Amino acid sequence: MIAAYWEMQFNPFSKSAPGNHYFESGDYKQATARLKHLCETKGIGLFTGNPGTGKTFTLKKYVDSLNPGLYKLLYAPLSSITVVEFYRSLALGFGLLPPFKKIDLFNSIQDRIKVLARDKHITPVIICDEGQYLSAKILSDLKILLNFEMDSDNPAVIVLAGTPTLATTLSMGVHEALAQRILINYAFTGLSKSEMTEYIISKLKSCGVTLPVFQENAFEALWACCSGSPRVINSLAENCLRIGALKGAKSIDPEIVMVANNELSLV
């Protein structure tokens, strides 16, 4: 209904929108540059931000660009697990048959990292998404997992991504040894006001729309509701288009934005 009414080739704000269009925000450019540096120097990187600010999207775009002949990617989105489960997931990701004991798991993972890095010249890249849920025991073990040659060598990359809570946790004294090993620390801030407008316009252009759909003052209302979160912007913009279509509107005005926002609000 939305695409047909607004004469779009597809709904650009849907998760299932076709095409390779994406918006290179300031966060995207800054985080990507730091990810590139981290993969070149190796070590631990911390990437935090409020939900919906683009952390996972940016990470996915970057790792998809890595040469599989030079990098071995392990993505660990299940953070609320035990230490042994964490090690077993890494072992399976490395193509290993997980040993039963924790110490054997640890040694087999370290040996595999050594073989990849030194013999095959492949850099393992371990991404721990939703890192705010990682237990204190897993965080404590991460600093040991990357301890090679008396802590003088960094053969792998670990990316810790999560909400600002993760940074707060790592700032505690109990995790000082891990915090000292963090080479990159970037905090996503979300889209700026001007970026939000550019983001929406670029989305509309990607589906063949050239005429204005959102009124200028509608962008002001959108900004007041989204706080720079691309995820919220997508949901809100899509709801605006749906309500606008139902009302038979020729464009989206502030009143439609407020109605759309109220429908999405949980309080």
FIDOLO-107369 format. One record per residue: x, y, z negated of N, C-alpha, C, O, CB in turn; residue in three letters. Coordinates in steps of 0.05 Angstrom, whole numbers, padded with zeros to 5 digits, always signed. Last residue first. Glycine has a CB too. Example, Ala and Ser with C-alpha at 12.3 -4.5 7.8 and 13.67 -1.06 7.14 Angstrom:
2
+00257-00045-00142+00273-00021-00143+00258+00001-00157+00268+00023-00161+00282-00012-00114SER +00264-00114-00156+00246-00090-00156+00264-00066-00156+00285-00066-00169+00226-00089-00181ALA 
This chain:
267
+00086+00088-00519+00077+00100-00544+00058+00123-00537+00048+00136-00555+00101+00111-00560VAL +00104+00071-00471+00095+00050-00489+00084+00061-00515+00074+00047-00532+00117+00030-00495LEU +00092+00098-00406+00100+00101-00434+00088+00080-00452+00065+00072-00448+00091+00129-00444SER +00070+00093-00356+00093+00076-00362+00101+00078-00392+00117+00061-00401+00117+00085-00344LEU +00029+00130-00357+00022+00102-00353+00045+00083-00360+00041+00060-00369+00014+00098-00324GLU +00058+00177-00363+00040+00168-00385+00033+00139-00382+00030+00124-00402+00015+00185-00387ASN +00081+00180-00312+00098+00176-00336+00082+00166-00360+00091+00149-00375+00112+00202-00343ASN +00037+00190-00280+00053+00166-00276+00070+00159-00300+00073+00136-00307+00071+00169-00251ALA +00021+00239-00301+00002+00216-00302+00018+00190-00299+00013+00171-00314-00020+00218-00280VAL +00066+00269-00287+00059+00266-00315+00040+00242-00319+00042+00227-00338+00046+00291-00326MET +00065+00266-00231+00088+00256-00246+00081+00251-00275+00088+00230-00286+00111+00277-00244VAL +00017+00292-00220+00019+00263-00213+00043+00251-00229+00041+00229-00238+00023+00259-00183ILE +00032+00344-00235+00010+00330-00249+00011+00300-00244+00006+00285-00263-00017+00341-00239GLU +00074+00358-00200+00079+00353-00228+00057+00338-00243+00062+00322-00260+00085+00379-00242PRO +00060+00321-00138+00063+00346-00153+00068+00339-00183+00067+00315-00190+00037+00363-00151ASP +00074+00292-00077+00074+00287-00106+00079+00314-00120+00099+00327-00116+00096+00266-00113ILE +00027+00301-00022+00053+00301-00034+00051+00297-00064+00029+00298-00075+00068+00328-00028SER -00025+00290-00010-00007+00294+00013+00023+00295+00003+00041+00291+00019-00014+00320+00027LYS -00065+00239-00042-00049+00264-00043-00031+00265-00018-00022+00245-00007-00032+00264-00068ALA -00101+00200-00054-00102+00211-00028-00086+00237-00026-00092+00254-00009-00130+00217-00020GLY -00097+00173-00101-00111+00199-00102-00114+00211-00074-00129+00231-00071-00096+00218-00120LYS -00067+00130-00085-00094+00125-00095-00111+00151-00096-00135+00150-00091-00093+00113-00123LEU -00019+00156-00074-00034+00142-00052-00063+00138-00061-00081+00142-00044-00020+00115-00046ALA -00004+00173-00124-00009+00193-00103-00025+00181-00080-00043+00194-00069+00018+00203-00093GLY +00004+00124-00149-00018+00142-00159-00025+00162-00137-00048+00168-00133-00010+00156-00185ILE +00049+00107-00119+00025+00091-00121+00001+00108-00129-00020+00106-00116+00029+00068-00142ARG +00086+00147-00128+00077+00142-00101+00051+00126-00101+00034+00130-00084+00099+00127-00085LEU +00093+00142-00184+00083+00167-00172+00072+00163-00144+00050+00173-00137+00105+00188-00171CYS +00116+00092-00187+00089+00096-00198+00077+00122-00187+00052+00123-00183+00091+00097-00229ASN +00165+00103-00163+00147+00084-00150+00119+00087-00161+00100+00085-00145+00157+00055-00156GLU +00186+00139-00200+00181+00148-00172+00161+00129-00158+00143+00138-00144+00207+00150-00157ALA +00190+00106-00245+00173+00129-00246+00165+00138-00217+00142+00145-00212+00186+00152-00261LEU +00227+00067-00229+00200+00059-00238+00181+00082-00237+00158+00079-00228+00202+00048-00267SER +00271+00100-00215+00259+00081-00196+00231+00074-00204+00213+00075-00187+00276+00056-00193ASN +00282+00126-00264+00274+00141-00240+00260+00123-00220+00240+00131-00208+00299+00154-00228ILE +00298+00083-00296+00273+00097-00302+00263+00113-00278+00239+00114-00273+00277+00116-00327VAL +00345+00071-00269+00325+00050-00272+00298+00063-00278+00277+00055-00267+00332+00031-00295ARG +00376+00118-00273+00367+00109-00247+00344+00088-00249+00326+00088-00232+00390+00097-00231PRO +00367+00166-00321+00369+00137-00318+00359+00129-00291+00335+00132-00285+00354+00122-00340SER +00361+00220-00334+00383+00212-00318+00387+00182-00313+00407+00174-00302+00407+00222-00330GLY +00313+00228-00361+00338+00230-00376+00362+00219-00360+00381+00209-00372+00336+00216-00402SER +00259+00227-00342+00277+00204-00337+00304+00204-00352+00316+00183-00356+00283+00203-00308CYS +00227+00272-00352+00218+00246-00360+00239+00224-00359+00237+00204-00374+00195+00237-00343CYS +00251+00316-00331+00243+00318-00359+00235+00290-00370+00236+00286-00394+00219+00337-00362ALA +00255+00300-00278+00279+00303-00294+00272+00303-00324+00287+00291-00340+00294+00328-00287TRP +00201+00305-00262+00215+00279-00262+00239+00279-00280+00244+00260-00295+00223+00271-00233LEU +00193+00360-00265+00178+00342-00282+00191+00315-00284+00192+00302-00305+00149+00340-00272ALA +00228+00376-00224+00232+00386-00251+00218+00368-00271+00229+00361-00292+00221+00415-00254GLU +00205+00352-00180+00232+00343-00189+00238+00352-00217+00251+00338-00233+00253+00353-00169PHE +00160+00382-00175+00156+00354-00184+00183+00343-00193+00184+00326-00211+00144+00336-00161ALA +00175+00429-00152+00170+00429-00181+00165+00401-00192+00165+00397-00217+00146+00447-00187ASN +00180+00410-00099+00204+00419-00114+00199+00419-00144+00216+00411-00159+00212+00447-00104GLU +00144+00349-00086+00146+00378-00087+00170+00386-00104+00178+00371-00121+00120+00390-00097GLN +00162+00292-00049+00160+00304-00075+00163+00334-00073+00181+00345-00061+00182+00292-00094PHE +00166+00289+00006+00145+00274-00007+00140+00285-00035+00117+00288-00044+00152+00243-00009VAL +00185+00322+00066+00184+00322+00037+00160+00306+00026+00138+00310+00034+00183+00351+00027PRO +00203+00278+00121+00187+00300+00110+00187+00299+00079+00188+00277+00068+00158+00299+00121LEU +00229+00230+00129+00244+00255+00133+00230+00279+00122+00242+00299+00114+00250+00259+00162THR +00237+00162+00117+00221+00186+00110+00239+00211+00113+00260+00212+00102+00210+00184+00082VAL +00265+00114+00123+00254+00127+00147+00238+00152+00141+00225+00162+00160+00238+00109+00162GLY +00288+00094+00079+00265+00079+00089+00251+00094+00112+00228+00088+00118+00245+00073+00066CYS +00328+00129+00067+00336+00102+00073+00313+00086+00085+00318+00066+00099+00347+00088+00049SER +00301+00175+00050+00313+00175+00077+00320+00146+00086+00318+00140+00110+00337+00193+00078LYS +00289+00159-00002+00267+00163+00017+00278+00163+00046+00265+00152+00064+00253+00190+00011LEU +00341+00158-00024+00324+00134-00024+00302+00136-00003+00297+00117+00012+00312+00129-00052LYS +00354+00212-00020+00370+00192-00004+00355+00165-00003+00356+00152+00017+00397+00188-00017SER +00318+00234-00055+00317+00242-00027+00331+00221-00010+00322+00214+00012+00329+00270-00023ILE +00336+00212-00104+00309+00206-00094+00306+00212-00064+00295+00196-00049+00288+00223-00109ILE +00389+00233-00106+00384+00204-00107+00356+00197-00095+00354+00179-00079+00385+00194-00136TYR +00381+00287-00108+00395+00276-00085+00390+00246-00083+00386+00235-00061+00426+00281-00087GLU +00357+00290-00158+00342+00299-00134+00355+00287-00109+00340+00277-00092+00343+00330-00133THR +00398+00270-00190+00372+00257-00190+00356+00264-00165+00345+00247-00152+00356+00264-00215MET +00438+00308-00183+00442+00281-00172+00416+00266-00171+00411+00250-00152+00462+00265-00189GLU +00418+00351-00211+00421+00353-00182+00424+00326-00169+00414+00321-00147+00445+00371-00175SER +00419+00328-00263+00394+00338-00251+00396+00339-00221+00377+00331-00207+00387+00365-00263LYS +00460+00268-00263+00455+00296-00270+00429+00304-00257+00417+00289-00241+00479+00315-00261SER +00451+00201-00285+00451+00221-00264+00447+00249-00275+00432+00253-00294+00428+00215-00244LEU +00495+00175-00338+00471+00177-00322+00472+00199-00301+00492+00213-00299+00447+00181-00340GLY +00542+00167-00365+00524+00189-00375+00498+00190-00360+00480+00204-00369+00538+00215-00372THR +00584+00116-00386+00565+00125-00366+00547+00146-00379+00538+00143-00402+00549+00101-00355PHE +00650+00118-00408+00622+00119-00417+00604+00131-00395+00609+00153-00387+00619+00136-00444ALA +00708+00078-00409+00691+00097-00394+00662+00095-00404+00651+00073-00407+00692+00092-00364TYR +00770+00062-00420+00746+00066-00436+00729+00087-00422+00735+00111-00424+00753+00074-00466ASN +00823+00018-00410+00804+00036-00397+00779+00038-00415+00769+00017-00424+00797+00026-00369ILE +00852-00014-00445+00867+00005-00428+00849+00026-00415+00857+00048-00410+00881-00011-00406LEU +00852-00040-00508+00834-00030-00487+00849-00008-00471+00857+00012-00481+00808-00018-00500ILE +00882-00055-00551+00889-00068-00525+00871-00058-00502+00875-00066-00479+00886-00098-00527ARG +00860-00031-00594+00886-00021-00585+00895-00033-00558+00912-00022-00545+00907-00028-00606GLN +00815-00063-00602+00812-00035-00592+00838-00024-00581+00838-00009-00562+00801-00017-00614ALA +00838-00108-00625+00826-00110-00598+00824-00082-00586+00830-00078-00563+00798-00123-00600LEU +00855-00087-00674+00875-00101-00657+00864-00103-00628+00879-00100-00609+00882-00129-00668ALA +00808-00069-00697+00828-00050-00689+00848-00062-00669+00857-00049-00650+00843-00039-00713GLU +00763-00093-00718+00769-00098-00690+00791-00079-00679+00794-00075-00655+00744-00094-00673HIS +00760-00076-00769+00763-00104-00765+00770-00111-00736+00782-00132-00731+00738-00119-00774VAL +00748-00021-00765+00775-00030-00772+00780-00059-00766+00802-00066-00759+00780-00024-00800GLY +00708-00003-00708+00711-00012-00736+00738-00023-00741+00751-00035-00723+00689-00032-00743MET +00703+00005-00655+00717+00026-00670+00721+00018-00699+00736+00032-00714+00702+00052-00668SER +00671-00034-00636+00700-00037-00632+00716-00016-00647+00740-00020-00650+00706-00036-00602LEU +00620-00013-00650+00630-00038-00662+00660-00040-00660+00674-00048-00679+00617-00062-00649THR +00618+00030-00615+00617+00035-00644+00628+00011-00659+00643+00013-00678+00589+00041-00653THR +00617+00004-00566+00640+00022-00573+00641+00027-00602+00663+00028-00614+00638+00048-00557ALA +00567-00021-00571+00592-00037-00568+00616-00021-00575+00634-00030-00589+00594-00048-00539LEU +00531+00021-00572+00535+00005-00596+00560-00011-00595+00574-00015-00616+00511-00014-00601THR +00526+00039-00520+00545+00053-00538+00550+00038-00564+00570+00043-00578+00535+00080-00543PRO +00520-00026-00485+00509+00000-00495+00530+00013-00513+00550+00001-00520+00482-00004-00510THR +00570-00054-00441+00547-00055-00459+00537-00027-00466+00546-00007-00455+00554-00070-00484GLY +00624-00094-00421+00604-00075-00414+00580-00077-00432+00571-00099-00439+00595-00078-00384ALA +00690-00109-00413+00669-00109-00434+00649-00087-00427+00657-00064-00426+00680-00105-00463LEU +00730-00146-00373+00713-00122-00373+00691-00126-00394+00675-00145-00392+00701-00117-00345VAL +00795-00168-00369+00770-00172-00383+00755-00145-00383+00766-00125-00392+00775-00182-00412ILE +00842-00198-00327+00826-00174-00332+00801-00182-00347+00788-00202-00340+00819-00159-00305VAL +00909-00227-00335+00880-00228-00329+00867-00201-00335+00879-00183-00348+00866-00250-00344ALA +00961-00224-00352+00956-00239-00327+00926-00238-00318+00920-00247-00296+00964-00267-00330PRO +01002-00186-00382+00973-00184-00378+00966-00198-00351+00966-00185-00331+00963-00155-00378ASN +01053-00195-00432+01043-00199-00405+01013-00198-00404+00999-00207-00422+01053-00227-00394ASP +01068-00193-00484+01083-00176-00466+01074-00178-00437+01085-00165-00419+01113-00183-00467SER +01050-00226-00525+01035-00202-00519+01050-00183-00501+01045-00158-00501+01029-00188-00545ASP +01083-00271-00520+01086-00254-00544+01074-00226-00539+01084-00206-00547+01116-00251-00552MET +01061-00291-00471+01089-00284-00474+01093-00264-00496+01104-00242-00492+01099-00272-00447GLU +00995-00267-00481+01013-00283-00466+01041-00273-00469+01046-00249-00470+01005-00284-00435PHE +00934-00260-00503+00960-00258-00514+00979-00277-00500+00979-00301-00506+00960-00264-00545ASN +00881-00264-00491+00898-00250-00472+00926-00246-00483+00941-00229-00472+00886-00223-00464LEU +00860-00289-00535+00858-00303-00509+00877-00290-00489+00887-00304-00471+00829-00302-00499LEU +00864-00253-00575+00883-00276-00576+00883-00289-00548+00904-00299-00540+00874-00296-00597ILE +00824-00218-00564+00852-00207-00565+00872-00229-00564+00895-00226-00555+00855-00189-00590LYS +00780-00252-00568+00788-00241-00542+00816-00231-00542+00831-00234-00522+00769-00219-00534LEU +00770-00265-00621+00785-00284-00605+00794-00273-00578+00813-00283-00566+00768-00308-00600ASP +00740-00222-00638+00766-00227-00650+00783-00245-00634+00807-00243-00632+00762-00238-00679SER +00694-00228-00607+00711-00205-00603+00738-00209-00615+00758-00200-00603+00697-00180-00615LEU +00675-00276-00630+00684-00276-00602+00702-00252-00596+00722-00254-00583+00659-00275-00583ILE +00664-00257-00682+00684-00279-00678+00694-00280-00649+00717-00284-00644+00672-00306-00686LYS +00625-00220-00676+00651-00211-00685+00672-00232-00681+00695-00225-00676+00649-00204-00715ALA +00588-00234-00614+00593-00236-00643+00621-00226-00650+00639-00224-00633+00590-00265-00652SER +00558-00191-00567+00580-00209-00574+00585-00210-00604+00585-00189-00617+00606-00201-00559LEU +00521-00152-00556+00512-00176-00570+00533-00196-00576+00528-00217-00589+00490-00189-00553TYR +00546-00114-00526+00538-00106-00554+00528-00130-00570+00526-00129-00594+00516-00085-00552GLN +00554-00134-00475+00574-00139-00495+00567-00131-00523+00580-00140-00542+00599-00126-00487GLY +00527-00140-00427+00512-00139-00452+00530-00145-00476+00523-00160-00494+00488-00159-00451GLU +00580-00179-00395+00559-00159-00395+00542-00161-00420+00542-00182-00434+00541-00162-00370ASP +00643-00190-00385+00624-00196-00407+00603-00174-00408+00608-00152-00419+00639-00198-00435CYS +00681-00216-00335+00663-00194-00342+00643-00204-00363+00628-00223-00358+00648-00185-00316ILE +00745-00229-00318+00724-00239-00335+00706-00215-00343+00716-00197-00356+00735-00253-00360ILE +00785-00246-00267+00769-00223-00276+00745-00233-00292+00726-00244-00280+00761-00204-00252VAL +00849-00271-00253+00823-00276-00264+00810-00251-00274+00823-00235-00288+00825-00297-00287PRO +00886-00263-00195+00880-00250-00220+00852-00258-00230+00832-00252-00216+00882-00220-00218THR +00932-00305-00165+00904-00298-00166+00898-00287-00194+00905-00299-00214+00885-00323-00160ILE +00980-00332-00154+00978-00303-00151+00949-00293-00149+00943-00276-00133+00994-00294-00127HIS +00989-00384-00166+00972-00379-00142+00969-00349-00137+00957-00341-00117+00945-00391-00146LYS +01024-00380-00209+01030-00399-00188+01014-00393-00162+01025-00395-00140+01023-00427-00197ASP +01005-00339-00242+01034-00341-00236+01040-00359-00212+01058-00354-00197+01048-00351-00260ARG +00948-00340-00244+00963-00315-00242+00991-00318-00232+01001-00303-00215+00964-00301-00269ALA +00933-00394-00246+00922-00377-00226+00939-00352-00222+00945-00345-00199+00894-00368-00235LEU +00964-00412-00290+00966-00425-00264+00956-00406-00242+00969-00403-00221+00951-00452-00263VAL +00944-00379-00332+00973-00379-00324+00977-00390-00296+00991-00378-00280+00989-00395-00344LYS +00891-00395-00334+00897-00367-00328+00926-00365-00318+00932-00351-00299+00892-00349-00352ILE +00898-00448-00351+00886-00443-00325+00892-00414-00315+00897-00409-00292+00856-00448-00326ARG +00919-00440-00402+00935-00454-00382+00925-00448-00354+00940-00444-00335+00936-00484-00387ASP +00875-00416-00427+00900-00401-00423+00918-00414-00402+00930-00399-00386+00915-00400-00450GLN +00839-00460-00424+00833-00434-00411+00858-00418-00406+00862-00407-00385+00812-00418-00427ILE +00865-00497-00455+00860-00504-00427+00854-00478-00411+00861-00476-00388+00837-00524-00425SER +00867-00472-00505+00892-00478-00491+00887-00483-00461+00903-00475-00444+00905-00502-00504ASN +00811-00469-00517+00828-00445-00516+00853-00450-00499+00860-00434-00482+00836-00436-00545PHE +00798-00524-00519+00785-00505-00500+00802-00481-00496+00806-00472-00473+00757-00497-00511LEU +00829-00540-00561+00835-00551-00535+00822-00534-00513+00833-00531-00491+00825-00580-00533ASP +00806-00512-00602+00834-00506-00596+00841-00517-00569+00857-00505-00554+00852-00519-00617ILE +00753-00534-00603+00757-00506-00596+00786-00500-00588+00791-00486-00568+00750-00489-00619LYS +00743-00599-00573+00752-00582-00594+00758-00553-00584+00765-00549-00562+00777-00594-00606LYS +00727-00620-00522+00708-00619-00544+00717-00599-00566+00700-00584-00576+00705-00647-00557PHE +00740-00588-00458+00746-00606-00480+00727-00602-00503+00712-00583-00504+00775-00601-00490PRO +00705-00580-00397+00710-00569-00424+00717-00590-00445+00701-00609-00449+00685-00554-00434PRO +00737-00584-00339+00720-00601-00355+00725-00593-00384+00746-00599-00395+00726-00632-00350LEU +00739-00523-00300+00751-00543-00319+00729-00560-00332+00707-00552-00335+00767-00529-00340LEU +00727-00479-00270+00726-00505-00257+00739-00527-00274+00748-00548-00263+00740-00504-00231GLY +00721-00432-00295+00748-00437-00284+00749-00465-00270+00770-00473-00260+00769-00436-00305PHE +00671-00439-00315+00675-00419-00294+00702-00422-00280+00705-00416-00257+00673-00391-00306GLY +00681-00476-00355+00665-00484-00332+00669-00464-00309+00670-00472-00285+00635-00486-00339LEU +00710-00442-00390+00722-00466-00379+00707-00475-00354+00720-00482-00334+00723-00488-00400ALA +00670-00404-00402+00694-00396-00388+00708-00420-00375+00716-00418-00352+00714-00382-00407LEU +00634-00436-00430+00625-00423-00405+00649-00413-00389+00648-00414-00364+00607-00399-00412SER +00667-00452-00473+00657-00472-00454+00647-00460-00428+00652-00471-00406+00634-00489-00466ARG +00673-00403-00500+00696-00417-00488+00688-00437-00467+00700-00440-00446+00713-00430-00510TYR +00619-00396-00515+00633-00376-00499+00657-00389-00484+00661-00385-00460+00642-00352-00516PHE +00612-00440-00548+00595-00437-00524+00608-00417-00504+00607-00421-00480+00567-00428-00531GLU +00648-00426-00588+00652-00450-00573+00637-00449-00547+00647-00457-00526+00645-00475-00589VAL +00623-00379-00608+00650-00378-00597+00655-00402-00579+00666-00399-00557+00671-00377-00619VAL +00553-00374-00587+00575-00380-00606+00602-00379-00592+00604-00377-00568+00571-00408-00619THR +00519-00317-00558+00525-00345-00560+00548-00349-00580+00560-00330-00589+00533-00357-00533ILE +00499-00270-00529+00490-00278-00556+00493-00308-00559+00474-00323-00563+00460-00271-00560SER +00513-00262-00476+00532-00253-00497+00524-00263-00525+00541-00264-00543+00533-00223-00497SER +00511-00280-00415+00499-00290-00440+00518-00284-00463+00536-00300-00468+00493-00321-00438LEU +00540-00263-00371+00518-00246-00381+00505-00255-00407+00491-00239-00420+00497-00244-00360PRO +00599-00267-00347+00586-00279-00371+00565-00260-00381+00570-00243-00399+00608-00284-00392ALA +00632-00285-00290+00612-00266-00300+00597-00280-00323+00585-00301-00320+00592-00257-00278TYR +00694-00287-00262+00677-00301-00281+00658-00281-00294+00667-00262-00307+00694-00316-00303LEU +00731-00288-00202+00711-00274-00219+00696-00294-00236+00686-00314-00227+00692-00259-00201LEU +00795-00282-00183+00776-00303-00191+00757-00291-00210+00764-00283-00233+00791-00328-00204LYS +00828-00252-00128+00815-00249-00154+00795-00272-00158+00781-00281-00140+00800-00222-00156TYR +00848-00263-00078+00866-00250-00097+00854-00248-00125+00869-00244-00145+00873-00222-00087LEU +00809-00285-00048+00835-00298-00046+00855-00286-00066+00876-00298-00071+00846-00295-00019GLY +00766-00251-00053+00766-00276-00068+00792-00292-00067+00796-00310-00083+00743-00294-00058PRO +00774-00183-00062+00783-00205-00044+00783-00231-00060+00799-00233-00079+00811-00199-00032ASN +00718-00145-00083+00744-00158-00089+00749-00181-00070+00731-00196-00062+00745-00168-00118LEU +00667-00127-00077+00687-00118-00058+00714-00130-00062+00732-00127-00045+00689-00088-00061SER +00639-00147-00119+00632-00158-00093+00653-00149-00072+00655-00162-00051+00605-00149-00085ASP +00658-00115-00159+00669-00142-00158+00662-00155-00132+00676-00173-00122+00658-00159-00181VAL +00628-00067-00147+00657-00068-00146+00668-00096-00143+00685-00101-00126+00669-00055-00172TYR +00575-00081-00153+00584-00071-00127+00615-00073-00125+00625-00079-00104+00576-00042-00124LYS +00575-00097-00207+00569-00117-00185+00579-00107-00159+00591-00122-00144+00538-00121-00184LYS +00587-00049-00233+00604-00072-00236+00600-00092-00213+00619-00102-00201+00600-00086-00263LEU +00542-00019-00218+00569-00010-00210+00588-00034-00212+00605-00037-00194+00578+00013-00228THR +00500-00049-00243+00500-00044-00214+00528-00037-00204+00538-00048-00184+00481-00022-00206PHE +00514-00045-00297+00514-00071-00284+00515-00068-00253+00530-00083-00240+00490-00088-00292THR +00509+00012-00304+00533-00003-00311+00535-00029-00294+00554-00034-00280+00534-00009-00341LYS +00465+00048-00298+00480+00038-00275+00505+00022-00280+00520+00017-00261+00488+00061-00259GLY +00432+00062-00339+00449+00083-00328+00467+00073-00305+00482+00089-00294+00466+00095-00350THR +00401+00024-00366+00391+00036-00342+00408+00057-00329+00399+00070-00310+00365+00047-00347GLY +00419+00039-00433+00406+00021-00414+00396+00036-00390+00385+00058-00392+00383+00006-00427PRO +00479+00080-00439+00452+00073-00447+00439+00054-00426+00448+00054-00403+00434+00098-00451ASN +00545+00052-00437+00525+00071-00429+00497+00062-00438+00493+00038-00443+00526+00075-00398GLY +00613+00031-00424+00589+00033-00440+00570+00054-00429+00578+00071-00413+00596+00039-00470THR +00667-00009-00415+00648+00008-00400+00621+00008-00414+00608-00013-00416+00645-00002-00370PHE +00734-00023-00423+00708-00020-00437+00691+00000-00422+00699+00022-00416+00712-00010-00467LEU +00782-00072-00405+00768-00047-00400+00741-00046-00413+00728-00067-00415+00765-00043-00370GLY +00846-00102-00413+00818-00100-00422+00807-00072-00416+00819-00052-00421+00816-00106-00452ILE +00888-00125-00359+00883-00119-00387+00853-00117-00393+00837-00129-00379+00897-00093-00394GLY +00915-00096-00298+00906-00119-00314+00904-00111-00344+00917-00092-00353+00925-00143-00311LYS +00927-00061-00257+00946-00063-00280+00940-00086-00298+00958-00096-00312+00944-00037-00296THR +00887-00071-00220+00914-00069-00211+00934-00072-00234+00955-00085-00231+00919-00042-00197GLU +00841-00070-00249+00847-00094-00235+00876-00094-00224+00888-00116-00221+00828-00099-00211CYS +00843-00017-00267+00844-00039-00286+00852-00065-00272+00868-00080-00283+00817-00042-00300LEU +00836+00012-00220+00861+00015-00235+00864-00009-00254+00887-00019-00257+00862+00041-00250HIS +00783-00004-00208+00805-00009-00189+00832-00008-00203+00849-00026-00199+00805+00011-00166LYS +00756+00017-00251+00757-00012-00247+00779-00020-00228+00793-00040-00232+00729-00021-00236LEU +00764+00071-00241+00776+00059-00265+00777+00029-00263+00796+00016-00272+00760+00068-00290ARG +00734+00078-00195+00762+00085-00195+00777+00072-00218+00799+00062-00216+00766+00115-00196ALA +00683+00064-00215+00696+00047-00194+00726+00053-00193+00741+00034-00190+00683+00053-00167THR +00672+00106-00251+00675+00078-00261+00689+00060-00241+00706+00044-00248+00648+00067-00268ALA +00670+00149-00215+00689+00149-00237+00694+00121-00247+00717+00113-00251+00679+00167-00260GLN +00628+00134-00179+00655+00140-00169+00676+00138-00191+00697+00127-00187+00656+00168-00157LYS +00585+00128-00216+00593+00106-00198+00622+00110-00188+00638+00092-00189+00574+00104-00173TYR +00580+00178-00239+00587+00155-00255+00598+00132-00238+00618+00120-00245+00562+00145-00270ASP +00565+00208-00194+00591+00214-00208+00599+00191-00225+00623+00183-00225+00588+00239-00225GLY +00538+00161-00146+00536+00182-00166+00564+00188-00177+00583+00174-00171+00517+00175-00189SER +00522+00140-00089+00548+00142-00103+00547+00166-00122+00555+00188-00114+00571+00144-00083GLU +00468+00097-00078+00476+00125-00082+00502+00126-00099+00503+00114-00121+00454+00141-00097PHE +00458+00051-00024+00461+00057-00053+00473+00085-00055+00486+00095-00037+00480+00036-00067TYR +00432+00006+00023+00434+00033+00014+00439+00034-00016+00426+00020-00032+00409+00049+00021HIS +00428-00041+00051+00451-00038+00034+00454-00010+00023+00476-00002+00014+00477-00046+00049ASN +00363-00074+00057+00385-00056+00065+00407-00054+00044+00404-00064+00021+00373-00029+00070GLY +00300-00075+00020+00321-00086+00038+00342-00065+00044+00340-00042+00037+00308-00095+00064PRO +00278-00078-00047+00281-00062-00023+00304-00072-00006+00326-00077-00016+00287-00032-00031ALA +00267-00103-00094+00269-00120-00070+00272-00104-00045+00270-00115-00023+00245-00138-00068SER +00259-00063-00130+00284-00080-00133+00288-00096-00108+00311-00103-00102+00281-00098-00157LYS +00235-00002-00100+00231-00030-00109+00257-00044-00111+00276-00039-00096+00212-00045-00090SER +00242+00045-00075+00246+00045-00104+00242+00017-00117+00244+00013-00141+00228+00065-00118PHE +00227+00042-00022+00256+00045-00029+00262+00043-00059+00285+00040-00066+00266+00071-00018PRO +00186+00001+00011+00186+00016-00014+00215+00019-00024+00226-00001-00033+00168+00002-00036ASN +00194+00013+00082+00192-00005+00059+00192+00013+00034+00197+00037+00036+00216-00025+00058PHE +00183+00051+00118+00189+00025+00129+00188+00004+00107+00183-00019+00112+00217+00025+00142GLN +00127+00094+00103+00154+00084+00098+00159+00057+00111+00140+00042+00114+00160+00083+00067MET +00079+00124+00100+00093+00119+00125+00122+00113+00122+00140+00124+00135+00090+00143+00144GLU +00051+00124+00054+00071+00146+00057+00088+00143+00082+00108+00157+00086+00089+00146+00033TRP +00018+00079+00063+00006+00106+00059+00026+00128+00064+00020+00148+00077-00004+00108+00030TYR +00055+00037+00069+00037+00043+00090+00026+00072+00087+00025+00087+00107+00014+00023+00091ALA +00082+00036+00019+00097+00040+00043+00078+00049+00066+00085+00067+00081+00111+00014+00051ALA +00038+00026-00017+00055+00050-00019+00069+00056+00007+00068+00079+00016+00076+00046-00041ILE +00016-00024+00000+00000+00000+00000+00017+00025+00000+00012+00044+00015-00019+00000-00024MET 
